[in-house]
Amino acid sequence: MENNNNQNELREDAINVLENIEDTVEHICDTHFLSGEKVWVMISALSDYKLAEFSSSPDIEYEDELEEESDNEDWTNNIDYDKLEEDN
């Protein structure tokens, strides 16, 4: 029963995060005239980068991908431009 409660709590947390991120993406797209696809690809790259900060976890093996840079590391190098199909 406790496992079921943990799954329900995790699901509620995930829905809350998703709703907040979707609202933020919509605001960014409207304010900066960016496509949703472009912003979601950027979020994907940033997510990979941020997960690498938890590289001590045995489930995540990103340590080799990290480079020594300043606090404002250039995670934009992780953006997969092939995922974007926008007309420029």
HUVENMO-V853847 format. One record per pair of residues at least 12 apart in sequence whose ideal C-beta (glycine too) atoms are under 6 Angstrom apart, sorted by the first residue. I is the first residue (numbers start at 1). J is the second residue. Records with the same first field share a line. If there is no record, write none. Layout:
I: J + J
This chain:
25: 39
35: 86
38: 84
41: 83 + 84
45: 78 + 79
46: 75
48: 78
49: 75 + 78
52: 65 + 66
